[in-house]
C-alpha cells in the first residue's frame, strides 16, 4: 500500500492486544468490564478470546509514523 501522506511504500503488519481492540469517540478509563456507552468500533479482524487475544492487520509508514487500519473486514 502506498502511504497517502508521503507516497512511500507501507509495510503490512499487525496491531495486537491481549484484550479488545476498540476505537472510541471519547477517552475513557480502561477497565476489565466491557464498554457500555458512546460510539465504539471493533477493530479486530476476527473475534478473539482471553487465550488468543485480538489482532488487526495494519499498514505502517515508518517515514511519517502513521498506521492505517481497515477495520471489521469480516462484516
N, CA, C and O atoms as a GROMACS GRO file, in nm:
protein
  300
    1UNK      N    1   0.086  -0.118   0.000
    1UNK     CA    2   0.000   0.000   0.000
    1UNK      C    3   0.090   0.124   0.000
    1UNK      O    4   0.194   0.126   0.065
    2UNK      N    5   0.048   0.223  -0.072
    2UNK     CA    6   0.123   0.349  -0.077
    2UNK      C    7   0.069   0.443   0.031
    2UNK      O    8  -0.053   0.460   0.044
    3UNK      N    9   0.157   0.504   0.106
    3UNK     CA   10   0.118   0.597   0.212
    3UNK      C   11   0.053   0.721   0.151
    3UNK      O   12   0.111   0.785   0.064
    4UNK      N   13  -0.068   0.756   0.196
    4UNK     CA   14  -0.135   0.874   0.142
    4UNK      C   15  -0.074   1.006   0.190
    4UNK      O   16  -0.110   1.112   0.140
    5UNK      N   17   0.017   1.000   0.288
    5UNK     CA   18   0.079   1.121   0.342
    5UNK      C   19   0.210   1.157   0.272
    5UNK      O   20   0.235   1.274   0.244
    6UNK      N   21   0.294   1.054   0.244
    6UNK     CA   22   0.425   1.083   0.186
    6UNK      C   23   0.451   1.013   0.053
    6UNK      O   24   0.547   1.048  -0.016
    7UNK      N   25   0.368   0.914   0.015
    7UNK     CA   26   0.385   0.845  -0.111
    7UNK      C   27   0.481   0.727  -0.107
    7UNK      O   28   0.502   0.662  -0.210
    8UNK      N   29   0.540   0.696   0.009
    8UNK     CA   30   0.629   0.581   0.022
    8UNK      C   31   0.548   0.452   0.041
    8UNK      O   32   0.431   0.455   0.077
    9UNK      N   33   0.614   0.340   0.015
    9UNK     CA   34   0.552   0.209   0.036
    9UNK      C   35   0.535   0.185   0.186
    9UNK      O   36   0.625   0.214   0.265
   10UNK      N   37   0.417   0.132   0.225
   10UNK     CA   38   0.391   0.099   0.365
   10UNK      C   39   0.414  -0.049   0.389
   10UNK      O   40   0.403  -0.129   0.296
   11UNK      N   41   0.445  -0.086   0.511
   11UNK     CA   42   0.471  -0.225   0.548
   11UNK      C   43   0.348  -0.284   0.616
   11UNK      O   44   0.293  -0.223   0.708
   12UNK      N   45   0.304  -0.402   0.570
   12UNK     CA   46   0.190  -0.470   0.631
   12UNK      C   47   0.235  -0.543   0.757
   12UNK      O   48   0.338  -0.609   0.757
   13UNK      N   49   0.157  -0.530   0.862
   13UNK     CA   50   0.186  -0.597   0.989
   13UNK      C   51   0.058  -0.611   1.069
   13UNK      O   52  -0.051  -0.616   1.012
   14UNK      N   53   0.070  -0.618   1.201
   14UNK     CA   54  -0.044  -0.641   1.289
   14UNK      C   55  -0.035  -0.554   1.412
   14UNK      O   56   0.074  -0.528   1.464
   15UNK      N   57  -0.150  -0.508   1.460
   15UNK     CA   58  -0.162  -0.449   1.593
   15UNK      C   59  -0.230  -0.555   1.677
   15UNK      O   60  -0.335  -0.608   1.639
   16UNK      N   61  -0.170  -0.587   1.790
   16UNK     CA   62  -0.219  -0.697   1.872
   16UNK      C   63  -0.241  -0.651   2.016
   16UNK      O   64  -0.175  -0.560   2.065
   17UNK      N   65  -0.337  -0.716   2.080
   17UNK     CA   66  -0.366  -0.685   2.220
   17UNK      C   67  -0.421  -0.810   2.288
   17UNK      O   68  -0.487  -0.893   2.225
   18UNK      N   69  -0.394  -0.821   2.413
   18UNK     CA   70  -0.450  -0.930   2.492
   18UNK      C   71  -0.600  -0.911   2.508
   18UNK      O   72  -0.675  -1.008   2.522
   19UNK      N   73  -0.643  -0.785   2.506
   19UNK     CA   74  -0.784  -0.751   2.526
   19UNK      C   75  -0.846  -0.700   2.396
   19UNK      O   76  -0.786  -0.713   2.289
   20UNK      N   77  -0.963  -0.642   2.405
   20UNK     CA   78  -1.035  -0.592   2.288
   20UNK      C   79  -0.958  -0.479   2.220
   20UNK      O   80  -0.884  -0.405   2.285
   21UNK      N   81  -0.977  -0.467   2.090
   21UNK     CA   82  -0.923  -0.355   2.012
   21UNK      C   83  -1.040  -0.269   1.970
   21UNK      O   84  -1.117  -0.308   1.882
   22UNK      N   85  -1.055  -0.154   2.032
   22UNK     CA   86  -1.170  -0.068   2.007
   22UNK      C   87  -1.126   0.074   1.981
   22UNK      O   88  -1.029   0.122   2.039
   23UNK      N   89  -1.200   0.142   1.892
   23UNK     CA   90  -1.189   0.286   1.875
   23UNK      C   91  -1.308   0.345   1.946
   23UNK      O   92  -1.419   0.291   1.937
   24UNK      N   93  -1.288   0.456   2.016
   24UNK     CA   94  -1.397   0.522   2.088
   24UNK      C   95  -1.398   0.670   2.054
   24UNK      O   96  -1.293   0.730   2.031
   25UNK      N   97  -1.517   0.729   2.050
   25UNK     CA   98  -1.527   0.872   2.023
   25UNK      C   99  -1.500   0.957   2.146
   25UNK      O  100  -1.498   1.079   2.138
   26UNK      N  101  -1.480   0.893   2.261
   26UNK     CA  102  -1.443   0.964   2.383
   26UNK      C  103  -1.332   0.888   2.454
   26UNK      O  104  -1.326   0.765   2.446
   27UNK      N  105  -1.246   0.960   2.521
   27UNK     CA  106  -1.143   0.895   2.602
   27UNK      C  107  -1.207   0.845   2.729
   27UNK      O  108  -1.285   0.917   2.792
   28UNK      N  109  -1.176   0.724   2.768
   28UNK     CA  110  -1.237   0.666   2.887
   28UNK      C  111  -1.136   0.585   2.965
   28UNK      O  112  -1.030   0.548   2.912
   29UNK      N  113  -1.168   0.558   3.088
   29UNK     CA  114  -1.082   0.472   3.169
   29UNK      C  115  -1.088   0.331   3.113
   29UNK      O  116  -1.195   0.285   3.071
   30UNK      N  117  -0.977   0.264   3.111
   30UNK     CA  118  -0.973   0.126   3.065
   30UNK      C  119  -1.002   0.037   3.185
   30UNK      O  120  -0.934   0.044   3.287
   31UNK      N  121  -1.105  -0.044   3.172
   31UNK     CA  122  -1.147  -0.131   3.282
   31UNK      C  123  -1.163  -0.273   3.233
   31UNK      O  124  -1.162  -0.299   3.112
   32UNK      N  125  -1.179  -0.365   3.327
   32UNK     CA  126  -1.198  -0.505   3.292
   32UNK      C  127  -1.338  -0.531   3.237
   32UNK      O  128  -1.362  -0.633   3.172
   33UNK      N  129  -1.430  -0.438   3.262
   33UNK     CA  130  -1.567  -0.455   3.214
   33UNK      C  131  -1.579  -0.407   3.070
   33UNK      O  132  -1.507  -0.317   3.029
   34UNK      N  133  -1.670  -0.466   2.993
   34UNK     CA  134  -1.687  -0.423   2.854
   34UNK      C  135  -1.736  -0.278   2.848
   34UNK      O  136  -1.797  -0.227   2.942
   35UNK      N  137  -1.708  -0.214   2.734
   35UNK     CA  138  -1.755  -0.078   2.711
   35UNK      C  139  -1.907  -0.079   2.700
   35UNK      O  140  -1.965  -0.169   2.639
   36UNK      N  141  -1.972   0.022   2.759
   36UNK     CA  142  -2.118   0.022   2.756
   36UNK      C  143  -2.179   0.151   2.703
   36UNK      O  144  -2.298   0.152   2.674
   37UNK      N  145  -2.102   0.260   2.690
   37UNK     CA  146  -2.160   0.385   2.645
   37UNK      C  147  -2.078   0.447   2.535
   37UNK      O  148  -1.958   0.423   2.523
   38UNK      N  149  -2.144   0.529   2.453
   38UNK     CA  150  -2.074   0.601   2.347
   38UNK      C  151  -2.056   0.516   2.222
   38UNK      O  152  -2.090   0.398   2.219
   39UNK      N  153  -2.002   0.580   2.119
   39UNK     CA  154  -1.978   0.512   1.993
   39UNK      C  155  -1.850   0.430   2.002
   39UNK      O  156  -1.747   0.481   2.044
   40UNK      N  157  -1.857   0.304   1.962
   40UNK     CA  158  -1.741   0.215   1.963
   40UNK      C  159  -1.732   0.144   1.830
   40UNK      O  160  -1.834   0.109   1.769
   41UNK      N  161  -1.610   0.122   1.784
   41UNK     CA  162  -1.587   0.043   1.663
   41UNK      C  163  -1.488  -0.066   1.698
   41UNK      O  164  -1.377  -0.038   1.743
   42UNK      N  165  -1.529  -0.192   1.676
   42UNK     CA  166  -1.440  -0.304   1.699
   42UNK      C  167  -1.340  -0.309   1.583
   42UNK      O  168  -1.381  -0.317   1.467
   43UNK      N  169  -1.212  -0.304   1.613
   43UNK     CA  170  -1.109  -0.301   1.510
   43UNK      C  171  -1.057  -0.439   1.472
   43UNK      O  172  -0.992  -0.453   1.368
   44UNK      N  173  -1.084  -0.540   1.553
   44UNK     CA  174  -1.026  -0.673   1.532
   44UNK      C  175  -1.075  -0.736   1.403
   44UNK      O  176  -1.192  -0.721   1.367
   45UNK      N  177  -0.986  -0.806   1.332
   45UNK     CA  178  -1.020  -0.878   1.209
   45UNK      C  179  -1.116  -0.994   1.237
   45UNK      O  180  -1.202  -1.026   1.156
   46UNK      N  181  -1.099  -1.055   1.352
   46UNK     CA  182  -1.181  -1.171   1.389
   46UNK      C  183  -1.196  -1.171   1.541
   46UNK      O  184  -1.114  -1.114   1.612
   47UNK      N  185  -1.302  -1.236   1.591
   47UNK     CA  186  -1.322  -1.238   1.736
   47UNK      C  187  -1.207  -1.307   1.806
   47UNK      O  188  -1.159  -1.411   1.760
   48UNK      N  189  -1.162  -1.250   1.914
   48UNK     CA  190  -1.056  -1.310   1.994
   48UNK      C  191  -1.114  -1.376   2.117
   48UNK      O  192  -1.235  -1.379   2.137
   49UNK      N  193  -1.026  -1.427   2.199
   49UNK     CA  194  -1.067  -1.485   2.327
   49UNK      C  195  -0.963  -1.446   2.430
   49UNK      O  196  -0.860  -1.388   2.397
   50UNK      N  197  -0.991  -1.479   2.554
   50UNK     CA  198  -0.896  -1.450   2.661
   50UNK      C  199  -0.763  -1.521   2.643
   50UNK      O  200  -0.662  -1.479   2.700
   51UNK      N  201  -0.764  -1.628   2.564
   51UNK     CA  202  -0.641  -1.704   2.544
   51UNK      C  203  -0.564  -1.662   2.419
   51UNK      O  204  -0.442  -1.668   2.417
   52UNK      N  205  -0.636  -1.620   2.315
   52UNK     CA  206  -0.569  -1.588   2.189
   52UNK      C  207  -0.550  -1.438   2.165
   52UNK      O  208  -0.471  -1.400   2.079
   53UNK      N  209  -0.621  -1.353   2.240
   53UNK     CA  210  -0.610  -1.210   2.220
   53UNK      C  211  -0.680  -1.166   2.093
   53UNK      O  212  -0.753  -1.242   2.031
   54UNK      N  213  -0.656  -1.041   2.055
   54UNK     CA  214  -0.717  -0.982   1.936
   54UNK      C  215  -0.608  -0.923   1.850
   54UNK      O  216  -0.504  -0.880   1.900
   55UNK      N  217  -0.632  -0.920   1.720
   55UNK     CA  218  -0.536  -0.858   1.630
   55UNK      C  219  -0.609  -0.801   1.509
   55UNK      O  220  -0.719  -0.843   1.475
   56UNK      N  221  -0.545  -0.704   1.447
   56UNK     CA  222  -0.596  -0.645   1.325
   56UNK      C  223  -0.476  -0.617   1.234
   56UNK      O  224  -0.373  -0.569   1.280
   57UNK      N  225  -0.491  -0.648   1.106
   57UNK     CA  226  -0.383  -0.617   1.014
   57UNK      C  227  -0.380  -0.466   0.991
   57UNK      O  228  -0.485  -0.401   0.988
   58UNK      N  229  -0.262  -0.412   0.974
   58UNK     CA  230  -0.246  -0.267   0.960
   58UNK      C  231  -0.122  -0.238   0.877
   58UNK      O  232  -0.027  -0.316   0.875
   59UNK      N  233  -0.124  -0.125   0.809
   59UNK     CA  234  -0.009  -0.079   0.732
   59UNK      C  235   0.064   0.029   0.811
   59UNK      O  236   0.001   0.117   0.869
   60UNK      N  237   0.196   0.021   0.811
   60UNK     CA  238   0.279   0.115   0.886
   60UNK      C  239   0.370   0.191   0.791
   60UNK      O  240   0.438   0.131   0.707
   61UNK      N  241   0.371   0.324   0.804
   61UNK     CA  242   0.467   0.408   0.732
   61UNK      C  243   0.570   0.455   0.834
   61UNK      O  244   0.541   0.540   0.918
   62UNK      N  245   0.688   0.400   0.825
   62UNK     CA  246   0.794   0.436   0.921
   62UNK      C  247   0.846   0.577   0.895
   62UNK      O  248   0.902   0.640   0.985
   63UNK      N  249   0.830   0.627   0.772
   63UNK     CA  250   0.873   0.762   0.737
   63UNK      C  251   0.786   0.867   0.808
   63UNK      O  252   0.838   0.959   0.872
   64UNK      N  253   0.653   0.852   0.796
   64UNK     CA  254   0.559   0.950   0.853
   64UNK      C  255   0.514   0.916   0.995
   64UNK      O  256   0.453   0.999   1.064
   65UNK      N  257   0.544   0.794   1.038
   65UNK     CA  258   0.499   0.748   1.171
   65UNK      C  259   0.346   0.739   1.175
   65UNK      O  260   0.284   0.781   1.273
   66UNK      N  261   0.287   0.683   1.069
   66UNK     CA  262   0.142   0.666   1.060
   66UNK      C  263   0.107   0.518   1.048
   66UNK      O  264   0.182   0.441   0.990
   67UNK      N  265  -0.008   0.480   1.104
   67UNK     CA  266  -0.063   0.346   1.092
   67UNK      C  267  -0.200   0.359   1.029
   67UNK      O  268  -0.279   0.445   1.068
   68UNK      N  269  -0.230   0.273   0.930
   68UNK     CA  270  -0.361   0.271   0.867
   68UNK      C  271  -0.423   0.134   0.890
   68UNK      O  272  -0.361   0.031   0.862
   69UNK      N  273  -0.547   0.134   0.941
   69UNK     CA  274  -0.620   0.010   0.973
   69UNK      C  275  -0.749   0.007   0.893
   69UNK      O  276  -0.824   0.105   0.893
   70UNK      N  277  -0.776  -0.103   0.824
   70UNK     CA  278  -0.907  -0.129   0.767
   70UNK      C  279  -0.979  -0.217   0.868
   70UNK      O  280  -0.944  -0.334   0.884
   71UNK      N  281  -1.079  -0.162   0.935
   71UNK     CA  282  -1.142  -0.237   1.043
   71UNK      C  283  -1.265  -0.315   0.996
   71UNK      O  284  -1.326  -0.284   0.894
   72UNK      N  285  -1.299  -0.417   1.076
   72UNK     CA  286  -1.418  -0.502   1.054
   72UNK      C  287  -1.422  -0.562   0.915
   72UNK      O  288  -1.523  -0.552   0.845
   73UNK      N  289  -1.314  -0.625   0.874
   73UNK     CA  290  -1.310  -0.690   0.742
   73UNK      C  291  -1.406  -0.806   0.732
   73UNK      O  292  -1.445  -0.844   0.621
   74UNK      N  293  -1.445  -0.866   0.845
   74UNK     CA  294  -1.531  -0.984   0.844
   74UNK      C  295  -1.678  -0.949   0.836
   74UNK      O  296  -1.761  -1.039   0.821
   75UNK      N  297  -1.714  -0.818   0.846
   75UNK     CA  298  -1.857  -0.783   0.844
   75UNK      C  299  -1.889  -0.705   0.720
   75UNK      O  300  -2.003  -0.665   0.699
   0.00000   0.00000   0.00000
